[in-house]
Amino acid sequence: MENSGAQPTSSDTPEEAGLRIAHFIVDNLEYGGPVTDFFGSEPVRLTEAIDSAALLELATFVEDEFGVQIRDEDIVPQNFATVADLVALVRDRGGLTASRRLPIESERIS
């Protein structure tokens, strides 16, 4: 996928970025479960939660939202297995500028 060259603008922590991604999946990609399914000791795998067309839509959302470029060859299971893997890709591409770590509280997830 090509990006228009947007600069990273997100000051999210990895946890906040994960929440934004999970909310996008639940709100826009017809995932029928709660946001909390994407976190915890056994998070839902993205390839089981959404179809391949939705996976491409998710990649576009991540590019636009976090100002990173996701190439076609980046759309592989190790990068898109879980929300945490996708957040790691965003972080590695410089899409997160915040370095502080905040706990994810159930009130913030719902």
ZAGUMAR-216569 format. One record per residue (C-alpha): residue number from 1; residue in three letters; x, y, z. Coordinates in Angstrom, 3 decimals, always signed. Example, Ala and Ser with C-alpha at 12.3 -4.5 7.8 and 13.67 -1.06 7.14 Angstrom:
2
[1 'ala' [+12.300 -4.500 +7.800]];
[2 'ser' [+13.670 -1.060 +7.140]];
//
This chain:
110
[1 'met' [+0.000 +0.000 +0.000]];
[2 'glu' [+1.285 +3.429 -0.732]];
[3 'asn' [+0.951 +6.348 +1.616]];
[4 'ser' [+0.824 +9.954 +0.546]];
[5 'gly' [+3.836 +10.687 +2.741]];
[6 'ala' [+1.978 +11.738 +5.882]];
[7 'gln' [+4.241 +12.527 +8.791]];
[8 'pro' [+3.808 +10.649 +12.076]];
[9 'thr' [+1.460 +12.695 +14.192]];
[10 'ser' [+0.378 +10.276 +16.887]];
[11 'ser' [+1.462 +10.958 +20.434]];
[12 'asp' [-0.326 +7.805 +21.566]];
[13 'thr' [+1.289 +5.286 +23.832]];
[14 'pro' [+1.279 +1.747 +22.439]];
[15 'glu' [-1.695 +0.971 +24.679]];
[16 'glu' [-3.660 +3.970 +23.386]];
[17 'ala' [-2.799 +3.061 +19.802]];
[18 'gly' [-3.998 -0.487 +20.436]];
[19 'leu' [-7.290 +0.824 +21.757]];
[20 'arg' [-7.763 +3.064 +18.717]];
[21 'ile' [-7.080 +0.142 +16.377]];
[22 'ala' [-9.385 -2.201 +18.313]];
[23 'his' [-12.191 +0.379 +18.345]];
[24 'phe' [-11.804 +0.833 +14.579]];
[25 'ile' [-12.128 -2.931 +14.079]];
[26 'val' [-15.237 -3.183 +16.265]];
[27 'asp' [-16.882 -0.005 +14.971]];
[28 'asn' [-16.048 -0.237 +11.255]];
[29 'leu' [-15.094 -3.765 +10.236]];
[30 'glu' [-18.116 -5.725 +11.413]];
[31 'tyr' [-16.343 -7.573 +14.215]];
[32 'gly' [-19.133 -8.801 +16.492]];
[33 'gly' [-17.279 -8.949 +19.795]];
[34 'pro' [-16.151 -6.364 +22.322]];
[35 'val' [-12.947 -4.325 +22.153]];
[36 'thr' [-11.599 -6.277 +25.126]];
[37 'asp' [-11.325 -9.398 +22.917]];
[38 'phe' [-8.164 -7.914 +21.406]];
[39 'phe' [-6.298 -7.690 +24.727]];
[40 'gly' [-5.354 -10.051 +27.532]];
[41 'ser' [-3.520 -13.341 +27.700]];
[42 'glu' [-5.247 -14.816 +24.618]];
[43 'pro' [-6.176 -11.947 +22.281]];
[44 'val' [-8.303 -12.587 +19.218]];
[45 'arg' [-6.201 -13.063 +16.109]];
[46 'leu' [-7.016 -10.475 +13.473]];
[47 'thr' [-7.075 -13.028 +10.671]];
[48 'glu' [-9.828 -14.867 +12.556]];
[49 'ala' [-11.770 -11.702 +13.383]];
[50 'ile' [-11.916 -10.011 +9.973]];
[51 'asp' [-11.719 -11.035 +6.323]];
[52 'ser' [-8.949 -10.113 +3.883]];
[53 'ala' [-10.796 -7.088 +2.474]];
[54 'ala' [-11.245 -5.740 +6.001]];
[55 'leu' [-7.556 -6.396 +6.667]];
[56 'leu' [-6.679 -4.075 +3.784]];
[57 'glu' [-9.106 -1.472 +5.128]];
[58 'leu' [-7.404 -1.795 +8.524]];
[59 'ala' [-3.997 -1.262 +6.906]];
[60 'thr' [-5.281 +1.916 +5.246]];
[61 'phe' [-6.706 +3.140 +8.569]];
[62 'val' [-3.347 +2.542 +10.274]];
[63 'glu' [-1.487 +4.416 +7.534]];
[64 'asp' [-3.825 +7.392 +7.753]];
[65 'glu' [-4.193 +7.419 +11.519]];
[66 'phe' [-0.537 +6.986 +12.477]];
[67 'gly' [+1.244 +8.443 +9.450]];
[68 'val' [+3.150 +5.296 +8.554]];
[69 'gln' [+3.590 +3.468 +5.277]];
[70 'ile' [+2.475 -0.152 +5.142]];
[71 'arg' [+3.783 -1.889 +2.059]];
[72 'asp' [+1.972 -4.840 +0.528]];
[73 'glu' [+4.768 -7.121 +1.730]];
[74 'asp' [+4.136 -5.909 +5.311]];
[75 'ile' [+0.676 -7.466 +5.305]];
[76 'val' [+1.825 -10.811 +6.663]];
[77 'pro' [+0.730 -12.825 +9.711]];
[78 'gln' [+3.612 -11.744 +11.940]];
[79 'asn' [+2.607 -8.065 +11.520]];
[80 'phe' [-1.176 -8.520 +11.541]];
[81 'ala' [-1.683 -11.496 +13.868]];
[82 'thr' [-2.926 -9.425 +16.796]];
[83 'val' [-3.538 -5.786 +17.647]];
[84 'ala' [-0.286 -5.867 +19.646]];
[85 'asp' [+1.643 -7.036 +16.565]];
[86 'leu' [+0.111 -4.253 +14.501]];
[87 'val' [+0.993 -1.682 +17.167]];
[88 'ala' [+4.576 -2.994 +17.123]];
[89 'leu' [+4.690 -2.417 +13.349]];
[90 'val' [+3.403 +1.144 +13.818]];
[91 'arg' [+5.985 +1.758 +16.561]];
[92 'asp' [+8.802 +0.332 +14.446]];
[93 'arg' [+7.812 +2.642 +11.577]];
[94 'gly' [+7.968 +5.693 +13.830]];
[95 'gly' [+4.214 +6.192 +14.065]];
[96 'leu' [+4.180 +6.547 +17.842]];
[97 'thr' [+5.996 +9.407 +19.455]];
[98 'ala' [+4.950 +8.817 +23.054]];
[99 'ser' [+7.234 +6.656 +25.142]];
[100 'arg' [+5.359 +6.615 +28.422]];
[101 'arg' [+3.407 +3.513 +29.363]];
[102 'leu' [-0.149 +3.758 +30.705]];
[103 'pro' [-2.144 +0.860 +32.097]];
[104 'ile' [-5.228 -0.122 +30.165]];
[105 'glu' [-8.152 +0.175 +32.520]];
[106 'ser' [-11.477 -1.459 +31.807]];
[107 'glu' [-13.197 +1.938 +31.949]];
[108 'arg' [-11.056 +3.198 +29.069]];
[109 'ile' [-11.723 +0.114 +26.961]];
[110 'ser' [-15.513 +0.148 +27.067]];
//
